[in-house]
Amino acid sequence: MAKRTMMVVLFFLCLTQVIAQTTQKIKLDVRKASLSQVLLDLKETYGLQFAFDNDLLSQYSVSVNRSFQSENEALLYLLRNLPLDLEKSGEVFLIIPRKPNEPKASFTQISGQVLEAKTYEPLPYSYILINRRSIQSDQQGNFNYIASADSSYNLQISHLGYFIYDTIVNQSLNRRFFLTPRIESIKEVQIISNPIEKSTLIGDRAGRMKINHQIAPILPGHGDNSVFNLLRLMPGILAAGEQSNDLLIWGAYESHSKIQFDGFTVFGLKNFNDNISVVNPFMVKNIEVMKGGYEARYGGRVGGIVDIEGKDGTLLKPTFSFVINSTTLNSMLLVPLSKRSSIMGAYRQTYYQLYSPTSINLFEKEITRGKGVFWRLWTNRLEDREVVPDFVFRDANLKYSFKGDKGSRFALSLYAGGDQFSYDAGGQAGQVFFSRTEKEKNKQLGGSMQFSRHWSDNSITHLLLSYSAFEQKSFEQDTSNSVHKFIQDINRVINTDNAVDEVTLKAEHTLSFNDGHKLILGAGTENNHVKLLRNWNNKVAMDVNSNSSRVFVFGQDELPLGEMLDIKTGLRIVYAGDLNEMFFEPRISGSLTPSEGFKVNASWGLYNQFLSKTSVVDSSANMAYFWINADKNNISVLSAEHKVVGVSFNKDGLTVSAEAYFKTTDGLNRYFVGTKRIEEGYYSGDARAKGLDIFVKKEYKRHMAWISYTLSKTEEHFPFYLNDVYKLAPHHQKHELKFAGVFNYKSFYFSANYIYGSGFARFSFETEEGTNANQPYKRLDTSLVYKFKPGNVRAEAGISILNVFNTNNIKYANIVGTTVDDISLVGIYADAVPFTPALFFKIEL
């Protein structure tokens, strides 16, 4: 009996000790404070853990001045008169809305729109995680998720460059969710232990990556090229050679990849020495890159897609931004017109001669019969000539946005830009005096109207009407005069006018079903008109005036299978009226998530392209590109097959991704002016590309760094090859290694990037240093940016050093040959970016 009594006493003593250890007295002294803030204070003071909807609890004000014997007692007192319930899961207190006394719903519907808290800008393609089920918002930030009714859901919303929104939901809702941007320049921003999506999202889907453009201005560059400068640092996008007229993605040729801004196609303007990009960085809100294997919603290209969404403006107060750098002036004005509408405009222009005098390298090609072809520098006959190119660039954007009820939206976006470039070069090669004149004028116009509507069943309809036009006029003149009369003088004059436009009308409707199941249906029409007139020595060499009209429909089914597997299947059907032919483009992709942060992705698809650039090769082996439509006679429809597989790991600021691809492309077009061996006319060929992208990124506190490596091989085959084999394509680059890093200390940002490329096989001549021009591409850039806030003005100042070691690199698209006699050729090429300091200053009012 005594033992039993002793055991009971010990049991109660232990129980009392446990209770004493698991409860603590709570002191509350607040007056008319928001409930969410009171809970945050409890978290900081007593170490309690909570999960609640911050927006919901911020609506309730509480006042209390008393002590409580336990956390549970204190929380119940705070919630006593509010329509809220308290639950506990482990050590976490869940505060959820009180369920009404009505029959339990058979499903829960969570829908809404993701917006930026500061400007109410919709955040397109944000990632939403609901109880481990990942979905993505549309281009207007709208999303809809239907699930079997459960007790509660953990909702996380993330977007690159913004604090993650994390809350608990226990019933159906439809509202707007506001994400707070990460703004380092404002010291008053309060950071409450929320993680941040910083730089780049890679590995979530096969062949797809999302880029945070907000880090672009602090990377080295001129400022106006920050969008493309950031793109070229990504894996799979060619950076070596400083290709400026187009993006070459995963072995694709010029024009095979599409850049679209606010829904209209950007055909491109000149971007000499990588200083200016055709997209104004002031206007950019979101960048999605689809390198290959993308879904049925996208079409018209056999390469990649770069989808850039522009800002909508602000509904709060007028804002003016201005930046001056070493080459251009850039300005933007945002003005709210009402509580629902706004207008914004941007303008930039070169303000002085873009280039200082530049040394043009001259070299002579000599043909030795029976020993092949080689390039040799005549150092005693050729001298560097200083050439001052004339260059002018200007463009403007204008956008009106209106936001209606229940997430509806209308936007009108307009763009106009143009540039002019010209130079004269000359010298003496052997016994011949020669000169070359080149002039080029480009003009780009674009516009789009977009309308989105939310329906009562939370389905979404999106309408797009877009127009884009591009025109390029060029003039080339080569003249050679012999010192001795027995050598005939050669004169060559080429005039080219190439114009293309595109009109697109598209309707897309999205339906949502249970557990993230989604069906997207769409239809539309597209028309391209092309004009190409090329005169050679006052004789018409090419004269094309054609239309290409197409009608397309597509369906895309996004089906989650459990919590680990997502399958996306689709079919795009295109009818080309001018060809009277139907094209079927099936697509399928899948993502497997075997564990947290780890993903396996794969995709396959067929793709067709009806408008592309054909390459024209003259007798001097110069290659020029012109837009042209596919037809029944000379120009084939491009067709491609994409196969992509990859794995990725993303957790705690570390991202590791590896992605392999294999692509085949049929219907390549090349026009030869004619040589002794190759007859004049169009030739059709095919290409194949394979490669591996590896990407490693680490984010630590306010710093980040990434490294990417691409191993690739791109080959082509044409019927005029002497041997029936595949040869390396002109843009083939076997190895490309890139590094970028950003270090942040208070208001200072130091960044650097390095690019290494193994070189282009097409450049087999020798430079004035005697080194082979098939040399590796090497370039190191650095930058220092300081952000400060004098009064109510936000300001930034910075300096970039481009090509720190002044490496003599070769530009991919800047080689021109001019014939000086019947066996020799003089080549002229402009250097890539040399050692260049670049300054900028930016203010925002």
C-alpha positions in Angstrom: 0.0 0.0 0.0 2.9 2.3 0.9 4.5 1.6 -2.5 1.3 2.4 -4.4 0.9 5.6 -2.4 4.5 6.6 -3.2 4.0 5.8 -6.9 0.9 7.9 -7.1 2.7 10.8 -5.4 5.7 10.5 -7.8 3.3 10.3 -10.8 1.5 13.6 -9.8 4.8 15.3 -9.0 6.1 14.3 -12.5 2.9 15.4 -14.1 3.1 18.7 -12.3 6.7 19.2 -13.4 5.8 18.5 -17.0 2.8 20.9 -16.9 5.1 23.5 -15.4 7.6 23.0 -18.1 5.1 23.1 -21.0 3.2 26.2 -19.9 4.3 29.7 -19.3 2.7 32.9 -18.0 1.8 35.3 -20.8 1.7 39.1 -20.2 -0.3 41.2 -22.7 -0.5 45.0 -22.8 -1.8 46.3 -26.2 -4.3 48.9 -27.2 -6.1 48.8 -30.5 -3.4 46.8 -32.2 -4.0 44.4 -35.1 -4.4 40.8 -34.2 -1.7 39.8 -36.6 0.8 42.2 -35.0 0.0 40.9 -31.5 0.7 37.3 -32.6 4.0 38.4 -34.2 4.9 40.1 -30.8 4.0 36.9 -29.0 6.2 34.9 -31.4 9.2 37.2 -30.8 8.7 37.5 -27.0 7.7 33.9 -26.0 8.9 31.9 -29.0 5.4 30.7 -29.9 4.8 29.3 -33.4 1.8 30.4 -35.4 0.2 29.8 -38.8 -2.5 32.2 -39.9 -3.7 34.4 -42.8 -2.0 37.7 -42.2 -4.4 39.7 -44.4 -7.4 38.3 -42.6 -6.1 38.8 -39.0 -4.9 42.4 -39.8 -8.6 43.3 -40.1 -9.2 42.7 -36.4 -8.2 45.1 -33.7 -7.7 44.0 -30.1 -7.0 45.7 -26.7 -6.0 43.8 -23.6 -3.9 44.5 -20.4 -3.7 41.4 -18.2 -1.6 38.2 -17.5 -2.5 34.7 -18.4 -1.5 31.4 -17.0 -0.8 29.7 -20.4 -0.4 30.4 -24.1 -3.7 28.6 -24.8 -5.6 30.8 -22.3 -4.1 34.0 -23.8 -5.0 33.0 -27.4 -8.5 31.9 -26.5 -9.0 35.3 -24.8 -7.8 37.2 -27.9 -10.2 35.2 -30.1 -13.2 35.2 -27.8 -15.4 37.7 -29.8 -14.0 37.0 -33.2 -15.1 34.5 -35.9 -11.9 32.5 -35.5 -11.0 29.1 -34.1 -7.8 27.9 -32.5 -6.3 24.5 -33.3 -2.9 23.1 -32.5 -0.7 20.9 -34.8 2.4 19.8 -32.9 4.0 22.9 -31.6 2.2 25.2 -34.1 -1.0 27.1 -33.2 -3.4 27.3 -36.2 -5.7 30.3 -36.3 -8.4 29.7 -38.9 -11.8 31.2 -39.8 -14.7 29.7 -37.9 -16.6 27.2 -40.1 -20.3 28.2 -40.6 -23.0 25.8 -39.4 -23.9 24.5 -42.9 -23.5 21.1 -44.7 -19.8 20.4 -45.3 -18.8 21.2 -48.8 -17.6 18.4 -51.1 -14.7 20.5 -52.3 -12.6 23.6 -51.6 -11.9 26.2 -54.2 -8.8 28.4 -53.8 -8.5 31.1 -56.4 -7.3 34.6 -56.9 -4.8 37.0 -58.4 -1.2 37.5 -57.5 -0.2 41.2 -57.5 2.7 43.4 -56.4 1.9 45.1 -53.2 3.5 48.5 -54.2 2.0 49.0 -57.6 -0.8 46.4 -58.0 1.0 45.0 -61.0 -0.2 41.5 -61.8 2.7 39.0 -61.4 2.5 36.5 -64.3 3.5 32.9 -63.9 3.9 33.0 -60.1 4.3 29.7 -58.4 1.6 28.5 -56.0 2.2 25.6 -53.6 -1.0 24.2 -52.0 -0.3 21.2 -49.7 2.7 20.2 -51.8 0.7 20.5 -55.1 2.4 23.0 -57.4 0.4 25.1 -59.8 1.3 28.3 -61.8 -0.7 31.5 -62.3 -1.4 32.7 -65.8 0.1 35.8 -67.5 -2.2 38.1 -65.5 -1.4 36.4 -62.2 -4.7 34.5 -61.9 -4.9 31.0 -60.6 -7.7 28.5 -59.6 -7.3 25.3 -57.6 -10.1 22.9 -56.7 -9.6 20.1 -54.2 -11.5 17.6 -52.2 -12.6 19.3 -48.9 -10.0 19.0 -46.2 -9.5 20.6 -42.8 -6.9 23.1 -43.9 -4.4 23.9 -46.6 -1.0 25.5 -46.5 -0.8 28.1 -49.2 2.6 29.5 -50.5 2.9 31.9 -53.3 6.4 32.8 -54.7 7.7 35.0 -57.5 11.3 35.8 -58.3 12.4 39.0 -56.5 9.6 39.0 -54.0 9.0 37.8 -50.4 7.2 34.4 -50.3 3.5 34.7 -49.2 2.8 31.9 -46.7 -0.6 31.3 -45.0 -3.2 28.8 -43.9 -6.6 28.3 -45.7 -9.4 26.2 -44.4 -12.3 27.2 -46.7 -13.0 28.3 -50.3 -11.9 31.8 -51.1 -11.3 34.1 -54.1 -9.3 37.2 -53.5 -6.1 39.1 -54.4 -2.8 38.2 -52.9 -0.1 40.9 -52.6 3.6 40.1 -52.7 6.1 42.5 -51.4 9.1 43.2 -53.6 12.6 43.0 -52.2 13.8 46.6 -52.3 17.3 47.0 -50.8 17.5 50.7 -51.4 14.8 51.5 -48.8 16.2 50.8 -45.3 12.7 51.1 -43.7 11.5 47.8 -45.3 10.8 45.3 -42.4 11.9 41.8 -43.1 10.0 39.3 -40.9 11.9 36.0 -41.4 10.4 35.4 -44.9 12.6 33.7 -47.6 13.0 35.5 -50.9 12.9 34.2 -54.4 16.1 35.9 -55.8 17.5 35.2 -59.2 16.6 32.3 -61.4 14.2 29.4 -61.4 15.6 26.5 -63.4 14.6 22.8 -63.4 10.9 23.2 -62.5 9.9 22.1 -66.0 11.8 20.6 -68.9 13.6 23.1 -71.0 12.1 26.0 -69.1 13.6 28.7 -66.9 12.4 31.9 -65.3 14.6 34.9 -64.8 14.5 37.6 -62.2 15.1 40.8 -64.3 15.4 42.8 -61.1 19.0 41.7 -60.7 19.9 42.6 -64.3 20.8 46.3 -63.6 23.4 45.4 -61.0 25.3 43.0 -63.4 28.1 44.5 -65.6 26.9 46.2 -68.8 25.7 49.5 -70.2 22.3 49.3 -68.5 20.3 49.4 -71.8 21.4 45.9 -72.5 20.6 44.5 -69.1 17.8 42.2 -70.3 19.9 40.4 -73.0 23.0 40.5 -70.9 21.2 38.5 -68.2 19.8 36.1 -70.8 23.3 35.4 -72.3 24.5 34.3 -68.9 22.0 31.5 -68.8 22.8 27.9 -69.8 22.0 27.0 -73.4 21.9 30.6 -74.8 25.0 31.4 -76.9 27.1 34.2 -75.4 30.5 33.7 -77.1 30.8 35.7 -80.3 28.5 38.4 -78.9 25.7 37.5 -81.4 23.5 40.6 -81.2 20.9 40.3 -83.9 19.2 37.2 -82.5 19.3 34.8 -79.7 20.8 31.4 -80.6 19.3 28.8 -78.2 20.2 25.1 -78.1 21.8 25.1 -81.5 19.0 26.9 -83.3 19.8 29.1 -86.2 18.9 32.8 -86.6 15.1 33.4 -86.6 14.4 29.9 -85.3 13.8 31.3 -81.8 11.2 33.8 -81.1 11.3 36.9 -78.8 7.9 38.3 -78.0 7.1 41.3 -75.9 3.5 41.8 -74.6 2.4 39.3 -77.1 3.9 40.8 -80.3 6.9 39.5 -82.1 10.2 41.4 -81.8 12.0 40.8 -85.1 15.1 42.8 -83.9 17.2 45.9 -84.4 20.9 46.2 -84.6 22.7 45.9 -81.3 26.3 46.6 -82.1 28.9 45.6 -79.6 26.2 44.3 -77.2 25.5 47.8 -75.9 21.7 48.1 -76.5 19.0 45.6 -76.5 15.8 46.0 -78.4 13.7 45.6 -75.2 13.8 48.6 -72.9 14.7 47.2 -69.4 12.4 49.9 -67.8 9.4 48.2 -69.3 10.1 44.6 -68.3 8.1 42.8 -65.6 8.7 39.1 -66.3 10.9 36.9 -68.5 10.1 33.3 -69.3 12.6 31.3 -71.5 11.5 28.0 -73.2 14.7 26.5 -74.7 12.9 23.5 -76.1 10.2 20.9 -75.5 7.6 23.5 -74.7 3.9 23.0 -74.6 1.1 23.3 -77.2 0.2 26.9 -76.2 3.3 28.1 -78.1 4.0 27.6 -81.8 5.4 29.1 -84.9 9.1 28.3 -84.1 11.4 25.3 -84.2 13.8 26.8 -81.7 13.2 28.5 -78.4 10.7 31.0 -77.1 11.5 34.1 -75.0 8.3 35.5 -73.6 8.7 39.0 -72.0 5.8 40.6 -70.2 5.8 44.4 -69.8 4.7 46.4 -66.8 1.2 47.7 -66.4 2.0 50.9 -64.7 1.0 52.2 -61.3 -2.4 53.0 -59.7 -0.8 54.9 -56.8 1.1 58.0 -57.8 3.0 59.3 -60.8 6.6 58.0 -61.1 9.4 59.3 -63.2 12.6 57.3 -63.9 15.7 58.5 -65.8 19.1 56.9 -66.5 22.1 58.1 -68.4 24.9 55.8 -69.4 27.9 55.8 -71.7 25.7 55.5 -74.8 22.1 56.4 -74.3 19.6 58.4 -72.4 16.6 56.5 -71.1 13.4 57.7 -69.4 10.1 56.4 -68.2 6.9 58.1 -66.9 4.1 56.2 -65.1 0.8 58.1 -64.5 -2.4 56.7 -62.9 -5.4 58.0 -64.8 -8.0 56.7 -62.3 -8.4 54.1 -59.6 -8.5 51.4 -62.3 -6.4 52.7 -65.2 -2.9 53.9 -65.8 -0.6 54.9 -68.7 3.1 54.7 -69.0 5.7 55.7 -71.6 9.4 55.2 -72.1 11.9 56.7 -74.6 15.6 56.2 -75.1 18.1 57.4 -77.7 21.9 57.5 -78.3 23.1 60.9 -77.4 26.6 61.0 -79.0 28.7 58.9 -81.4 28.4 55.4 -80.1 31.9 54.3 -81.2 35.2 56.1 -81.0 37.6 55.4 -84.0 38.1 51.7 -84.3 40.9 49.7 -85.9 39.5 47.5 -88.7 41.6 44.3 -89.2 42.4 43.5 -92.8 43.6 40.1 -94.0 44.0 38.5 -97.4 42.8 35.1 -98.5 44.9 33.3 -101.1 43.9 30.2 -103.0 46.7 27.7 -103.7 45.4 25.1 -106.2 45.8 21.5 -105.0 46.7 22.5 -101.4 43.3 23.6 -100.2 42.3 27.1 -99.0 44.0 29.0 -96.2 44.1 32.6 -94.9 47.3 34.6 -94.7 48.0 38.0 -93.4 50.1 40.4 -95.6 51.7 42.4 -92.8 53.9 44.3 -95.2 51.0 45.3 -97.5 48.0 45.8 -95.2 47.7 48.3 -92.5 45.0 48.9 -89.8 42.6 51.6 -90.9 40.7 53.8 -88.5 37.0 53.7 -89.2 34.4 55.8 -87.5 31.0 54.1 -87.9 27.9 56.4 -87.8 25.3 54.9 -85.5 22.0 56.2 -84.2 19.4 54.3 -82.2 16.1 55.3 -80.7 12.9 53.7 -79.6 9.7 54.4 -77.6 7.1 52.4 -75.7 3.5 53.5 -74.7 1.1 51.3 -72.7 -2.4 51.8 -71.3 -3.9 49.4 -68.8 -7.4 49.1 -67.3 -8.3 46.7 -64.4 -11.9 45.9 -64.1 -14.0 43.9 -61.7 -13.2 40.4 -60.6 -9.7 40.3 -62.1 -10.7 41.4 -65.7 -8.1 43.5 -67.5 -7.5 45.4 -70.7 -4.1 46.5 -72.0 -2.9 48.3 -75.1 0.9 48.2 -75.7 2.7 50.1 -78.5 6.3 50.1 -79.6 8.4 51.9 -82.3 12.1 51.8 -82.8 14.8 52.4 -85.4 18.5 52.5 -86.0 21.0 53.5 -88.7 24.5 52.3 -89.2 27.2 53.0 -91.8 31.0 52.9 -92.3 33.6 53.2 -95.0 36.8 51.1 -95.0 39.7 50.8 -97.5 43.3 49.9 -98.0 45.8 48.2 -100.3 46.1 44.5 -100.7 49.1 43.5 -102.8 48.8 45.4 -106.1 45.2 46.4 -105.6 43.6 49.4 -103.9 40.1 48.5 -102.5 37.3 50.2 -100.6 34.1 49.1 -98.9 31.0 51.0 -98.0 28.2 49.6 -95.9 24.9 51.2 -94.8 22.0 49.7 -93.0 18.7 51.1 -91.7 16.2 49.1 -89.6 12.7 49.9 -88.4 10.6 47.9 -85.9 7.0 48.5 -85.1 4.8 46.5 -82.7 1.5 46.6 -80.8 -0.9 44.4 -79.0 -4.4 44.6 -77.4 -5.0 42.1 -74.6 -8.2 41.4 -72.7 -8.7 38.9 -69.8 -12.0 37.9 -68.2 -12.8 35.9 -65.1 -16.1 33.9 -65.2 -18.3 32.9 -62.4 -17.0 29.3 -62.5 -13.4 30.7 -62.2 -12.5 29.8 -65.7 -10.5 32.4 -67.5 -10.6 33.7 -71.1 -7.7 35.6 -72.7 -7.9 37.4 -76.0 -4.9 38.8 -77.9 -4.7 40.9 -81.1 -1.1 41.8 -82.1 0.8 43.4 -84.9 4.5 43.5 -85.6 6.4 44.9 -88.6 10.1 45.0 -89.4 12.0 46.5 -92.4 15.7 46.4 -93.2 17.3 48.4 -96.0 21.0 47.8 -96.7 23.6 49.0 -99.2 27.0 47.5 -99.9 29.6 48.6 -102.3 33.0 47.0 -103.0 35.5 48.7 -105.3 39.0 47.5 -106.2 41.4 49.4 -108.5 44.5 47.6 -109.8 47.9 49.3 -109.7 48.7 47.5 -113.0 46.3 47.8 -115.9 46.5 44.1 -116.8 44.3 43.3 -113.7 40.7 44.1 -114.3 38.9 46.4 -111.9 36.1 44.9 -109.9 33.1 46.8 -108.6 30.2 45.2 -106.7 27.0 47.1 -105.6 24.2 45.4 -103.6 21.0 47.0 -102.6 18.5 45.0 -100.4 15.1 45.8 -99.0 13.5 43.2 -96.7 10.2 43.9 -95.0 8.1 41.5 -92.9 4.9 41.9 -90.8 2.8 39.7 -88.7 -0.8 39.9 -87.5 -2.1 37.5 -84.9 -5.5 37.0 -83.3 -5.7 34.4 -80.5 -8.3 33.3 -78.0 -7.5 31.1 -75.0 -9.8 29.6 -72.4 -8.6 27.9 -69.2 -10.8 25.5 -67.2 -9.9 24.2 -63.7 -10.9 20.9 -62.2 -10.1 19.0 -59.0 -6.7 18.8 -57.4 -4.9 21.1 -59.9 -6.3 19.4 -63.1 -6.4 22.1 -65.8 -7.5 22.2 -69.4 -6.5 25.0 -71.8 -8.2 25.4 -75.2 -7.3 27.9 -77.8 -7.7 28.9 -81.4 -6.4 31.7 -83.6 -5.2 32.9 -86.9 -1.8 34.3 -88.1 -0.7 36.1 -91.3 2.8 37.1 -92.5 3.6 39.3 -95.4 7.1 39.4 -96.7 8.8 41.6 -99.3 12.4 40.9 -100.4 14.1 42.8 -103.2 17.8 42.3 -103.7 19.7 44.0 -106.6 23.2 42.9 -107.6 25.0 45.4 -109.8 21.7 47.0 -110.8 20.3 43.5 -111.7 17.5 41.9 -109.8 18.9 38.9 -108.0 15.9 38.1 -105.7 12.4 39.5 -105.9 9.8 38.0 -103.4 6.4 39.3 -102.4 4.4 36.7 -100.6 1.7 36.1 -97.9 1.4 33.2 -95.6 -1.9 32.7 -93.7 -2.5 30.1 -91.1 -5.3 28.9 -88.8 -4.5 27.0 -85.6 -6.2 25.3 -82.7 -4.7 23.7 -79.7 -5.6 21.8 -76.5 -3.5 21.3 -73.5 -4.3 19.0 -70.5 -2.4 19.4 -67.3 -3.1 16.4 -65.1 -1.6 15.8 -61.6 -1.3 12.1 -60.7 -1.0 12.1 -56.9 1.4 14.5 -55.2 4.5 13.3 -57.1 3.8 13.3 -60.8 2.5 15.9 -63.2 1.7 15.1 -66.8 1.1 17.7 -69.5 -0.2 16.6 -72.9 -1.2 18.7 -75.8 -1.9 18.9 -79.5 -1.5 21.9 -81.8 -3.0 21.7 -85.3 -2.1 24.2 -87.9 -3.7 24.7 -91.4 -1.6 26.6 -93.8 -3.9 28.0 -96.4 -1.3 29.0 -99.0 0.2 25.5 -98.9 -3.2 23.8 -98.5 -1.7 21.5 -95.9 -2.4 20.4 -92.3 0.3 20.1 -89.7 0.0 18.2 -86.5 2.2 19.0 -83.5 1.7 16.6 -80.5 3.5 17.5 -77.3 4.0 15.7 -74.0 5.9 16.5 -70.8 6.1 15.3 -67.3 7.6 16.2 -63.9 8.3 13.7 -61.1 9.0 14.9 -57.5 10.3 11.9 -55.6 11.3 14.0 -52.6 11.3 17.6 -51.4 13.3 19.9 -53.7 14.2 17.1 -56.2 12.7 16.9 -59.6 13.0 14.8 -62.8 11.6 16.4 -66.0 11.2 15.1 -69.5 9.4 16.4 -72.7 8.9 15.6 -76.3 7.3 17.5 -79.1 7.0 18.3 -82.9 7.2 21.9 -84.1 6.8 23.7 -87.4 7.9 27.2 -88.6 6.4 29.0 -91.7 8.3 32.3 -91.5 12.0 32.2 -91.1 15.3 33.7 -92.4 17.0 32.2 -95.4 20.7 32.6 -95.7 22.2 34.0 -98.9 25.8 33.1 -99.7 27.7 35.2 -102.3 30.8 34.4 -104.3 33.0 35.8 -101.5 31.5 33.3 -99.0 29.7 36.1 -97.2 26.5 35.0 -95.5 23.5 37.3 -95.2 20.1 36.5 -93.7 16.6 37.6 -94.9 13.1 37.0 -93.7 11.0 34.9 -96.1 7.8 32.8 -96.1 7.6 29.1 -96.8 6.1 28.3 -100.2 5.4 25.3 -102.5 8.5 25.9 -104.7 11.8 26.9 -103.1 11.3 27.5 -99.4 10.4 24.5 -97.3 8.4 24.5 -94.0 10.8 24.0 -91.2 10.0 21.0 -89.0 11.7 19.9 -85.8 11.6 17.3 -83.1 12.6 18.1 -79.6 13.7 15.6 -76.9 14.6 16.9 -73.4 15.3 15.2 -70.1 16.7 16.7 -66.9 17.0 16.5 -63.2 17.2 19.3 -60.6 17.6 20.0 -56.9 16.4 23.2 -55.3 16.5 23.7 -51.5 17.9 26.2 -49.0 19.2 28.6 -51.6 21.0 25.9 -53.6 20.0 25.0 -57.1 21.6 22.2 -59.2 20.3 21.3 -62.6 21.4 19.1 -65.4 19.5 19.0 -68.7 20.2 17.1 -71.9 18.6 17.7 -75.3 18.5 16.3 -78.8 16.9 18.2 -81.7 16.6 17.6 -85.4 15.5 20.3 -87.9 14.5 19.7 -91.5 13.9 22.3 -94.2 16.9 24.6 -93.7 17.1 27.0 -96.7 20.2 28.5 -98.2 20.5 30.5 -101.4 23.8 30.5 -103.4 24.6 33.3 -105.7 26.6 30.9 -107.7 30.2 29.7 -108.0 32.2 27.5 -110.4 31.2 24.5 -108.4 27.8 25.4 -107.0 25.0 26.5 -109.3 22.9 29.5 -108.4 19.6 28.8 -106.6 17.9 27.6 -103.4 19.1 24.5 -101.5 17.4 22.6 -98.7 19.2 20.9 -95.9 18.8 19.6 -92.4 20.5 20.0 -89.0 20.9 18.1 -85.8 21.9 19.5 -82.4 22.6 17.8 -79.1 23.9 19.0 -75.8 24.1 19.1 -72.0 23.4 22.1 -69.8 24.7 22.1 -66.2 23.7 24.9 -63.8 24.7 25.4 -60.2 23.5 28.4 -58.2 24.0 29.3 -54.5 22.2 32.1 -52.6 23.6 33.1 -49.2 22.0 35.9 -47.3 22.2 38.9 -49.7 24.7 37.3 -52.0 24.4 34.9 -54.9 26.6 33.2 -57.5 26.0 30.8 -60.3 28.0 28.8 -62.8 26.7 27.2 -66.0 28.4 24.9 -68.6 27.1 23.8 -72.0 28.6 20.9 -74.0 27.0 20.9 -77.4 27.4 19.9 -81.0 25.4 21.3 -84.0 25.8 19.8 -87.4 24.2 20.5 -90.8 23.9 18.8 -94.2 23.3 20.2 -97.6 23.3 18.4 -101.0 26.1 20.5 -102.4 28.7 19.1 -99.9 31.4 17.2 -101.6 31.1 14.3 -99.2 27.7 13.1 -98.0 28.5 13.9 -94.4 27.3 16.3 -91.7 29.5 19.3 -91.1 29.7 21.6 -88.2 27.2 24.5 -88.4 28.5 28.1 -88.6 27.4 28.8 -85.0 28.6 25.5 -83.5 30.2 26.1 -80.1 31.4 22.9 -78.4 32.2 24.3 -75.0 30.7 27.3 -73.2 31.4 28.1 -69.6 29.8 31.1 -67.7 30.1 32.4 -64.2 28.3 35.3 -62.5 28.3 36.5 -58.9 26.8 39.3 -56.9 28.1 40.4 -53.5 26.1 42.9 -51.5 27.4 45.0 -48.6 24.9 47.6 -47.3 24.1 49.8 -50.3 27.0 48.6 -52.5 26.7 45.8 -55.0 29.8 44.3 -56.6 29.2 41.8 -59.4 31.3 40.0 -62.0 30.8 37.6 -64.9 33.1 35.6 -67.0 32.3 33.8 -70.3 34.5 31.2 -72.1 33.7 29.8 -75.5 35.7 27.3 -77.4 35.4 29.2 -80.7 33.7 29.0 -84.1 35.1 26.6 -86.7 34.0 28.9 -89.6 36.7 31.5 -88.7 39.9 29.7 -89.9 41.9 32.7 -90.9 44.7 34.3 -89.0 44.8 37.7 -87.2 47.5 40.4 -87.2 49.0 38.7 -84.1 49.4 35.5 -86.1 47.0 33.6 -83.8 44.3 31.4 -85.3 41.0 33.2 -85.2 39.3 30.0 -84.3 40.5 31.0 -80.9 38.6 30.6 -77.6 36.3 33.5 -76.6 37.2 34.9 -73.2 35.7 37.9 -71.5 35.6 39.1 -67.9 33.3 41.9 -66.8 33.0 43.6 -63.4 30.6 46.1 -62.0 30.1 48.3 -58.8 26.7 49.8 -58.1 25.8 52.1 -55.2 22.2 52.7 -54.3 21.2 55.7 -52.2 18.2 57.8 -51.3 18.6 61.6 -51.1 15.3 62.8 -49.7 12.4 61.3 -51.6 14.5 60.4 -54.6 15.8 56.9 -55.2 19.2 57.0 -57.0 21.8 54.6 -58.3 25.2 55.1 -59.7 27.6 52.6 -61.0 30.6 51.7 -63.2 31.2 48.6 -65.3 34.5 47.5 -66.7 33.8 45.3 -69.8 36.5 42.9 -71.1 38.8 43.6 -68.1 41.8 41.9 -69.7 41.1 43.4 -73.2 41.0 40.0 -74.8 41.0 40.1 -78.6 37.7 38.3 -79.4 35.9 37.6 -82.6 32.3 38.6 -83.2 30.1 35.9 -84.7 28.3 38.1 -87.3 30.8 40.7 -88.2 33.0 39.1 -90.8 32.8 40.6 -94.3 34.8 39.5 -97.4 35.5 41.7 -100.4 37.0 40.4 -103.6 40.1 42.2 -104.9 41.0 40.0 -107.8 40.2 36.6 -109.3 42.1 34.6 -106.6 42.2 36.8 -103.5 39.8 38.1 -100.9 40.2 40.8 -98.3 38.3 40.3 -95.1 37.1 43.1 -92.8 35.9 42.4 -89.3 35.0 44.7 -86.4 36.5 43.7 -83.0 34.2 42.4 -80.3 33.9 44.5 -77.1 37.4 45.8 -76.1 38.4 47.1 -72.7 35.5 49.5 -72.0 34.6 51.4 -68.9 30.9 52.2 -68.7 29.3 54.6 -66.3 25.6 55.1 -65.4 23.4 57.2 -63.2 19.8 56.6 -62.4 17.1 58.5 -60.5 13.5 57.6 -59.7 11.0 60.2 -58.4 
